[in-house]
Amino acid sequence: MVFDWLKGSGAPPSVDELVARGRFRQAVDAFRAQIQGRTPTLAERLRLADLLVLADRGDEALPILLGAADELARYGFAERALEALRRADAITPGQPEVRDRFASLARAARAKVAAARVLPEEASDPESLPLDKALLAFVRELGDRAPATGREALARVLFSDIPHYLFRRVSEGLRRRSFAAGEIVVTEGEPGDAVFLIASGSVRVLVAGGHGRALEIRRLDAGDFFGEVAALSGTPRTATVVAATDCELLEVDHPALGRLVEARPAARPILEGARAGRAQSAEEAAVRSLPEAASPERAAAVLAAHFGGSAWSPRVRLQFAKEMLDSGQEADALAVVASVAEELAAAGHPETGIAILKRVEKARRRDDHPKTPRPSRAASEAAFRIWLSSLAQGPDTLMRASAPPAEEEGADGEGDR
C-alpha cells in the first residue's frame, strides 16, 4: 500500500521481530541501543527486565525489578509493586531482598487499613486538624481567578470559597510546587496519581512516538490542569510535561482529589471530559503512529543515499520527499516528511509539525482501511501528493500546512478525528 510505513527496505529488525524469532540476546542489545543516552521510563525498565529473563540473564533483570518495585511502592501502587516482586521471585525463589520487600508492603497495607479506621473520627471533628493559612489563601485565590466554564473552571469548582472543614480534610494532599523553565514536572511511563493545576506560567505536553523521541502536542497555560488520566485510572503517566516558563502549580494527590470531588461533584464531569478528550486526541494519535523507521537518523540516511547529503532545508527535503513518492519509494518519503515535522516542532513550531504528522497519519489510516473503496484510495493518494507538493513551494506555505483539501474530506466520508 502507498502509505505503508513498515515496508522500508534494509531496515534492521525491530525488538518485537527479534523476540518473535527467538533471538532474545539480540533483542536485549537492540532495546538497550534504543534507550541509550537517556533515562529510561519505568515501563522501559520493566520491558528490559522481561527481555533479560527471556535471554537467560535473570541476574541482570533482578535489580531492575527490585528497583521498579521500590518505586511503585513509594508512589502508592502496591498491586503493581507486588507484581514486580512476584516476577523477581520467579527468577530466584526465596531471595532475602525480595522477602523483605514483600514484608514491607504487607506492613504498609496494614498501616493503611488502620488509618482508614480512624478517618470517621477525624471527619467528625475536622476542627482538630491543622489549618495552613498560606496554602488556604493560595487555593482560594486560584479558585477565585478561574473562569466559570470550560476546563479552566476546575479550580473554581474545587477551591472557590472552600470551607475550613473541607480544606483541613484535604490539605495534606495539596502541595504548592514551583518549577523553572525547562524543568520536567512529570515523565511519560512513570507512576503518578496526582492532578496538577497551573496557577501561573505555562507547560509543554510531549508524547513519545514509536521512534522513541518525544514531540510537543500542546501547551497549557495558567488556569488549566493536567495529570487527570493517571489520577483517575491509576495507570502510568501518558505524557511528559515540561515547564515552558517559570511556573507555579498546585499538586492534588489522589485521596485529596477523591474527597474534593465527593464534596463538589460538579468537578467530576470536567475531569472525565478532559480524560475522554485525551483518549480522542488526533495530535497524540499522529505522534504515536510514528514507527521506528521514521527516525531523523533514518531520514538523514535516506537523503544521503538518494541525494548525496542531508543538510537540506525543510522546504527542499519536502521536495525530495515528493520525488521519492512519485518514484514509488513511499517509506523513505514518509520518513523524510516525519523528520521535517519533528524539526519544526523542535524549532518552536509544534502546531505546524503536528499538523503535518496528522495529515500523514490520516492518509496512512485511510489507505490501510479495508473498507475504503479503491477510487477513494486513489483520490486520497492524489490529494496527499498535491498537498505535499504545495508544502514544498515555500516557507509561507509550509507554515500554513494543515488544512485538508475539500476533495479529500469527502473521499470516504471520514473527517479528522
Helices and strands as residue ranges (DSSP letters): H 15-20, H 24-35, H 42-54, H 58-74, H 78-91, H 96-124, G 126-128, H 133-145, G 151-153, H 154-159, H 164-170, G 171-173, E 174-179, E 184-186, E 195-200, E 202-208, E 214-221, E 225-226, H 228-233, E 240-243, E 247-252, H 254-263, H 267-279, H 282-288, G 292-294, H 296-307, H 314-326, H 330-346, H 350-368, H 374-391, H 395-398, H 406-409
